[in-house]
Amino acid sequence: MKSNIHLSPPSAIELFAGVGGFRLGLDEAGWRTIWSNQWEPATKAQHASSCYVRNFGDDGHSNRDLAVEVAHSEEDDSLIPQADLIVGGFPCQDYSVAKTAGSSKGLEGKKGVLWWEIHKLVSQKKPKFVFLENVDRLLKSPSGQRGRDFAIMLRTLGDLGYRVEWRIANAAEHGFPQRRIRVFIVATLSELANKFEEFSAKSIETGILGKALKSHIQGEVMNFRLDTDLVRLSDEFNLGGKTSPFLEGGVYENGSVFTSKIETEEPVARKVLGDILLDEGDVPSSFFVDEAKIGEWEYLKGSKKIERVTTSGHKYLYSEGRMAFPDSTEKPSRTILTAEGGTSASRFKHVILTSSGHRRLTPIELERLNGFPDNWTKYDAQGNELSDSRRAFFMGNALVVGLVTMVASEIKNRLNSLK
């Protein structure tokens, strides 16, 4: 019989923390973040880390290269604490594998260095769960070997003793006011996963992501194996393939993959862009578009075919389709991009039409589209006000907090069921 005593909050480590979207979602789900890392390479000013410290404090926060932190942790295991969960929205890169002379493991990331740092840390700490987020393009990269990068991730996590689930999720389909499409990945130590359920195709919808995101198998379930030598898998997986074998959702364990298209349950309520807008009287005049420049915006957002020439002299026709102008306030917004800020005309920035004219979205509205509190990104750790463009950049790199809460809540439920 399970005890009814109070359960202490489970612990989490947050990697690639940005301005804290994962942590906000974890907090809401009842987790305790005990260590975090945010490092922006090739730049002296660490704005995101400073904003993170402004909101959460610097206790347990690292603003050093993750590779350095993980290397030091290999020498002294106490430098990064043990946790139940490791989370992170990591950059999407090339996760190729190469055999290296003198390497006992025979693995080296050519470009996807950051993935291998996650892998090293998971190998060191062996958390009960790993929860990652990335662009959905991950499932079909690189172009010459569709799905190879993800295959490497599945195999390397599996080789550490994990069952791995994934799901492509569109935030708008879960009731949020932004059409932000990302892939969520949850890995559970196989010894724990098997206490919840046996591994099978059904795990696609009965696993953590299936339950958390209320999604179900749609159509045929595909099954294949990833049990070749890892270097050979890297070199030969889907070589020349035009499509990825990894569909919208799936599960992996011990070399076996089950994957299928996914159908998401209708949310109880849906939000649209108009639901998160500020009152017009609260919008600074600098966000309104000069009506004399509307033609420039219309051109950039319109369809076009432009002849271009490569550096080698090859001519080709560059085409762009038409984008909605202005953006509808009666639907969820388009995905926020890092280039959302600034006053110059752009194809990708949001522009809405109000009773006072055309205007761009404010930093607060961008924060709301991702589920952050108002003015979360306004100041750095020293109290200096951050630029609107910097704040927009943060939100272009962020994730929808509510989706993190949904998944983290289900992970916590599974963890508590073991006590």
N, C-alpha and C positions, 0 to 999 in steps of 0.2 A: 504494500500500500504506500503510495507516494505521500510525503510529508506536505503539510500545508504551510510550513514556515516560510517567511519572506525569502525570496531568492535574490541574491546580490546581483547587480547589473553585470552582464557578461562584458568582457573586455575586447577592444578592437585596436588595431594599428591602421593608420590611414596613410597611404602612399600617394604621391602626385596630388597633394591635397588641394592645390589651387587656393580658392578663397573659402573652402570648407563645405562644399555642397554635400559630400558624402557624410561628413560629420554631423551636419544639421539633420540629415535623414536618420542617421544612427541615433542621435540624441532623442529624436521623436519616437523611435522604436524601443527606447529603453536600454541602449548600449552605452558603454563608458569608453571613450577614446583615450588611451593611455600613452600613445606615442604617434607622432605625425611627422611627415617629411614633405617639404615643398622646396624645389630648387629649379630655377630657370637657367639653363645653360647659356653661355655666350652673352650674358648681360650682367652688368654690375648692379643695377638697381633691381632688387628683389621685391617688386611691388606686391605680387600675390601673397608671398609669405608675410610681408609686413601687414597687409590687410587681414590675413588669417590671425596673426598675433593680436591685432587690435580687437578682434572679436572673441577670441578664445584664450588669450594670454600665451605666454611662451613656455609654460611648464610642459615638458615632454615634447616640445616642438623642435625639429631640426631644419635648418636652412643651409644644409650642405649637400653636395652631390651624393645621390643615393648610392652610387657605386663605392664611394669612400666610406659611407656609413656601414654598408653591408660588409665590406672588406674588414673594417675594424671589428665588426660584430663577429666575424669568423675567428678573430684572435681573442676576443673577449665577449662571450655570449651574453653578458649582463648589460652591455651597452644599449641594446634594443630589447625591451622587455618581452616576455612570453605573453601571448594573447590568444583568445578563442577564435578571433577572426582577423584576417588581413583584407583590406579593401583598397581599391584604387582605380582611377580612370586614367589608364596609361596611354602614352602616345602610340599611334599606329605606325609601325616601321616594318622593315624587312627582317623576318625572323629566320633567315637561312641558317643552315648548320654546316659546319666544315670540320673535318677531322684535322687535328693539329698535332704535330710531332711533340712529344713530351707531355701531352695532356692526358691525365689519367682517365678523365671522363670522355675525352674525344669530342667535346662539344664546344663550339665557340660561335657566338653571334656575330655575323659580319657587320650588320648595321643595327640589328634589333637589340642593342646593348641593354636597353632598359627592361625588356622582357626577361633577359637572363639575370638581371639583378632581382626581379620579383621571384624568379625561379630559385635563386640562391637563398633568398630570405625564407621562402616557404620551406625549402629543404632544411634550413637551420632550425626553424621554429616549429615546423609541423603543426600549424594551427588546425583546429577542428574544421574550420571553413575558410574559404577564400571567395571574395565577391569582387568581380572586376567589371569594368565598363569600357566600351570602345565604340568607334564608328562601325556601322554595319558593313562597311567595305572590307573589314577584317576577314569576313567569311569568304571573300572571293579574291583575295590578293595572294601573290602578285599576278599581273596580267598573263604571264607566260605559264603559270602553274596555279590555276584558280583553286583557292582553298588551301594551298600548301602551308601558309603561315599559321592558319588555324589548326591544321593537322599537327604541326609541330607543337603548338601549345597544348593540345589535347594529349598527345603522347607524353610530353615531358611532365605534365601534371599527373597523368595516369601512372607514369613510372615512379612518382613519389608516393603513390598509394592513395590516389583520389579518384572518386567518381565525379565526372564533370557534366554539368548541364549548361545549355545556352538557350537564349531566346532573343529574337529581334522584337523590340518593343517600340511602338509609336506612342509617345506620351498622350497625344490627343485621343487615342482609342481607349485610354484609361481615365478620361474625363478632364485632363489638364488642358490649359489654353494654348498649347504650342505643339505643332507637328514636328516634334524632335524624335528622330528615329535612331536608336542605338542598339547595340547588342550587349546583353547582360550575360555574364558567365559566373556560375556558382560551382565551386568545387567542394566536396565533402569527403573527409577521410572515409575510405571504403568500409572500414570496420564499423563506422557509425551509420553510414548510408544503408548498410545491410540490416541494421537494427530497425530502420524505418520501413524498408521495403526491399524486396528482391529486385535486382537489376533486370529490366525488360524494356520492350518498346513502350509499354504503358507508363514507364517512369517519365516520359516526356511530359505527361499531363498530371501525374500524381507526385512528381518531385517538388522541390522547393519553388522553382520558377513557375511551374504549372499552377500550383496552388496560389502563390503570391500574386501572379499576374492574371489569374482566372482565364487561362488559355487552354485550348484543347487541340488534339490531333485533328487535322483536316486532310482527308484523302489517304493515300498510300504511305506507309512507313517504309523508308529505304534502310537497308542494313548492309554495312560493309566493314572491313577490318583495316586497322592501322598497325599491323604487327610485324612489319619488316624492320630491318636494321634502321636506326634513326637517321644516319647519314644518307642511306639510300632513299629513305622517305623524303628527306629534304631535296635530294637531287632529282628524284623521279616522280614524286607524287603529282598526278594529274598533268603530266608534262604535255603542253600544247592544248590542254582542255579549254574549251570556250565557256563552260559554265562550272560553277562550283558544285560539288556533291553535297555540301552542307546547306540544308534548307533553313527555314525560319526558326526552327526549334530542334532540339535534340539532346541526346545524352550519350556519354562515353564511359566505358570502364573496361579495363583489361584487354585492350586492343579492339573492342567491338563498338561500332557506332550505330545508333538508331537515330534517324532524322526524318522530319516531315514538315509540311506546311502547317500553319497554325491559325486557329480561329479564336478570337478574343471575345469574351462575354461583354455584352453591352453594359457600360457603367451606369450607376444609379443616376448620376448627373453629369452633364458636360459643361465645361466652361469655354468661352470664346474670347477672342482678343478684346472685344468691347467690355468684357467683365472686369478687366484689370486696369482700365485707363484712368488716369488722373482727371479730376475736374479741370475744365479748360482754364479756369482762373488760376490754377496752380502750376501751369506749364509756362516756363520761361520763354520769352519771345524768341530767343536764339534757336529754338527747336522748330520754328515755323519757316517754311520754305518760301523764298522770294518768288512770288507768282511770275515774275519775269523770266525765271529759270525753269519753270515747269516743263517747257519743251525739251530742255536738256535731260530731265529726269525721264520723260516719256520716251525719248530716243533710246536711252540706255536700257530701259525696261522693255522695249519693243523687240520684235523679231528682226533679224538682220543677217545678211550674208556678206562677209568681208574677205577680200582676197588678201592673203598674207604670204610672206616669203621667209623661208627658213634661212639660217645662217649659211647653208650650203647652196642657196639659190633656188631651192625647190618651191614652186608656187602651190598653194592649196587654198580651199575655200573654207573659211571659218564661219560656222553658223550658230546662231542663238535663237531660241524660241521666245515667244512673248511671255512676259510676267505680268501678273495683275498689277494695275496701277490705277487708283491707290489700292492699298491692301484692304481687304474686307474686314470689318470689325465684327461681323456676324458669324465668323468661322474662327477656329483656332489659327494662330499666327503661323507663318512660315518659321523655319528653324533660324534661331539667332546665330549669326556668324561673327567671327572676331573683328571683322571690318565694319561692324554696325555703327560705330561712332564717327563723329566728324560731320561738318556741314556740307562738304562737297557732294555733288550729285553722284549716285551710285546705282548700279543695277540691283545690288543685293540688300541695301538698307530698306527697312520698313518705312513706308510713308502712308499715313491715313488722312482722310478728308474729314474735317470737323466744321462746325458752324463758323469757326474763325479762320478757316483756310487749311491748306495742306501742311502737315507737320511730321517730323520724325518722332520716334519713340524716345522717351526720357530714360535715364538710367534706372529710376525707380520702376518704371514699367517693364524694362528688360529684366530686372530682378524678380518682379512678380511673375513673369512668364516662366521663370525657372523655379518659382516657389521660395525665393529668398525673402527675408524680411526687408521692409523698405529701408533704403540707405545703408544696406549691409556693406557696400563697397565704397562708401563716401570718403572714409579716412584711412590713412595708414597708421602704423603703430605709434608714430610720433604725433599724431593728431593733425597731420597735413592733409589738406583736401586733395583727393585724387581727381585727375581730369575726367571729363565725360567719356572721352575716347578710351581711356584706360579702363574705366568701369564697364564700358561696352565690350571691350576685349575680354575681360573676366567672364562676362556672361556668355560670350561666344564659346568659351572654353569649358563652361560649367555643364552641369547636368540637372535634370528635373528632380528636385529634392523629394517630392512625393513618391516617385517610383522607388527611390532608395528605401524610404520608410516601409513601403509595401513588402519589399524583398527582405529587408533586415528584420521585420516583424516576424515573418515566417521562419527565418533562420533561428531567431530567438525561441520561437515556439518549439521547434525541433530540439533545440538544445535543452530547454527546460523539461521536455518530455522524458529526457534521459535521467533526470534527477529524482 
